Amino acid sequence: MSDANLKAPVQSGAVDTHCHLFLLDEEPSLVVETARAAGVESLICVGIDPQTSRASLELAESFRGVFATAGMHPHTASRFDPAAGAEIEEMLSNPLVVAVGECGLDFFRMRSPRAEQERVFGLHISLSREAGLPVVVHVRDAWEGALRLLDEGSAERVVLHCFSGDAEIAVECAARGYFLSFAGNITYPKNGHLRDAAAAVPMDRILAETDSPFLSPQPYRGRDNTPAHVRAVVEEVARVRALPFETVRDATTANARAAFRRLK
């Protein structure tokens, strides 16, 4: 979908495709209420291990418009055993669980050995294919390995959470049919490469997220991030693409429904 072919905006709410409600100090009910008042219609609460995946599902069962994922973050990949795998796989059958992950590769912090990260990421890609659900991918300083494993594993759909690459990587990922999810760090003055990436790819590949409580947009830095701030991400994408806010909001919402097909 090129910008020139975007239809007139259809009024809808934004979607925060990646947040961690279980890490916020504020009561989840207040977070959800504040987000809804800010025009956010859906939140995807992303699990980072079996325990937080279960917590995310419980939140999804408690609040309308909240959905969950189930997976193991690369930081704790070394703790992924058959019991953890079975628990995550069981949760994927729940219709409120919309994706596999957060999973992937992080060769910056290296909190789990590289071989373990790659093994566990490969298992998550297999779960994505078998369950028919997208895989939510964390990549830091590991693009070559991540793209190779995604190629080998044939994931159902790929969402690159908190996209961190430059425009060249962005174009390559979009050409593969991946969704690129931009977070609050797209607003940071030093991150021109993220703004270039958001401007370089087709609009139908772009998602918006907060990664709450992390990566507060520039006007809110120094405070915990919250799903209501996904609006600032949409505003920045709209600015760099020279499009109306409503157009980008509606496009990213439609893209979220295409990526996460269990969203209602």
N, C-alpha and C positions, 0 to 999 in steps of 0.2 A: 504494500500500500504506500504510494508516494504521498507527500504532503499535499500535492495539488489535487489528489483524488479523494482527500478526506471529505466525508459528508458533513453537512451542517450538524452542529452539536445536538445530541439528544440528552436532555437533562438527566444526569445520574450522579451517584456518589462515587467518590474515589475508593480505591482498594489499596490498603497497605499489605503488600504481599509477603512481608517478612518482619515480624516483631517477636519479642520474647516477653509476654505479659508476666510470666512467672518470675522474672528478674526485676520487675518494677516494684518500688516501695509502695506506691499508691495502690489502693484497693482496685482490683480488676474492674469491678462494676463502675467505678468513677472514671477509669481510663476509657472504657468502652463508651460511656455516656458522653465524655468530653469529645471523643473522636467522632461520634455520631453528630454532635452539635456542630462540629467543624466540617461536616459534609463527607465523612468517611463511612461508606456503607458496609464494608467488609474488612475484616482483619484476619490474617493468617498467622497463628501463633505457632512458632517453629520449635520443634523439639531438638535437643542436642545430645540426648542419650535416652535410654528406655524410661527412666524416671521422669524427666521433663517432657518427654513425648506423651506419657500418660497424663501428666499435669495439663499439658496443652489440650488433650482430648477432653478432660474434665471441664476445662474452661469453655471449650466449644459446645459442650453439652449444656452449659449453664447460661450462655449469653447468645442471643440471636445475632447473626452476622459474624460470629467468630468461628473460625475453622482451624484445624490442626494439621501438623505433619508428624511423621515418626522417623527417627533416624539417629545416627551417631556421628558427632562432630569429629573431624580429623584429629583434634587435640587429644581425644580420648580413644582413638582407634585401637590402641593396644589393649583396651578393656573390653573390646567386642568379642564375645564368646558365643557358643551355640545358644545359651539361654537368652542372651541379649538379642540375638538374631531372631529367635522364635517369638520373643515378646513384641519386637518391632513388626515382624511379619503379621502377627495376629491383629495388631491395631490397623493395619492397612485395609482390612475388610470393612471397617466402620465408614459409613458414607461421609462423616464429618472430617475424616482424615483425607486431605486433598493431595498429598505428595509424600514422596520418600525423601528423607533428609532432615536436617542439614547434614550433608556429608561432603567429602571432597579431599583436597590436598592442601596442606599448609607447610611449605618448606621454609617459611620465615621463622616461625617460633619453634618448629620441630619438637613439639611436646609428645609426639609418638614417633617411633622410627619410620623412616620412609617406606620400608617394605610393608609394614603393618598398615600404614595409611593407604597404600596402593591396593593391598589385599581387601581391606574393608570397603574402600570406594568401589572396587569392582563388584563386591557382593551387593552393595546398594544399587548399582546400575542394573544388576540382574533382577533385584526385587522390583525396580521400576518397570522393567520390561514385562515381568510375569504378572504384576498387579495392574498394568495398564495405567500407571500413574506417573506424573512428571517427577524428575529427580531435581532436588534443590541443591546446588553445588557451590561450595566454598572453595575459592582458589586464591592462594597467596604465594607469589614467587614460584609457581608450579604450573604455568600454562602448558608447557610442552607435555608434561606427564598427564595432566588432566585431559587435554584434548585427545591424546593417544588412547587413554582408557575409555573415554566416551565413544571414540570410534570403534574400539574393539568390542565394547559391551552393548552397543545399539540400544541406548536408553529410549524409553517411550517418548518422552519430551524432556527438554533440558532447560532449566532456569538457572542462569548464572547470577547468584545472589551477590549483592553489593559489588557490582561489576567494577573491577580495578584495572582493567587493561587500557591500552591506548586505542586510538582510532583504527590502526591496522588490525589489531586483534579483534576489535569490535566488528569490523567488516567481515573478517573471516568467520567469526562465530555466528553472525547473522546469516551468512551464506549457507551455513550448516543447518539453519532453521532453529537455532537456539534463541531463547528469550534472554535479554539483558536487563537486569533489574538494578536501577540506580537508587542510591541511598543519599542521606543528607550530606555526605562528603562531596557531592557534586557541587555544593555551594561554597566550598572552601576556596579562598583566593589562589592557593598554590595548585589546585587541581584542575588546571586548564585541560589536561589530557582527558579527564572524564567528560568535560563539556564538549570537547572535540569528538569524543566517542559517541555521545548522545546525539550529536548533530550529523554523524556520518552514516548511521544505519537507518533502514526503513522504519517508519513509525510503528508498524505492526509487530516489531520485535522488542519494543520498549515496555518495561514495567517500572512501577514506583514502589519504594519500600522505605521504612524507617530504620530497621534493625534495632528498634528500641530495646533497651535503654541507651544504646550506643549511638555515636555519630549524629548528634544533634545538629541540625542545619545551622549555618553561620549565625543567624540572629539569636539562636538559643544556646550557643556553645557555653559550656560551664555548668549546664543543667542536664539532668537526665532527659533523654529523648522520649517521645511518646507518639503513639500512632496518629494523633491529630496533626502532627507536623509533617505528615506525608504531603500535605498541600504545598509546603515549601519546595519539595522535590519536584512536584509537577510544575510549579511556577518556574523553576530554573530550567527544566527541560523545555517548557514553552518559550522561555526567553531565548535560549540558544538556537531554537528552531524557528524563531520569529512567527510563532503561532499563538492564537488566543488560548488562555488558560483552559477554557471550557473544552476546546477541541482536544487538547492533550489529555485532560482529565478523562474525557469520554473514551478516547482511544486507548489509554492505559487500562481503563476498566474493562473494555472489550477484550484487550489482550490478556488480561488476568483470567477472564472467563475461558479464553481459548487455551491458555496454558494449564489452568487448574479447572478441569471440566466438571468437578464436583461442586464448584461454587454455585450458589443459588442466589 
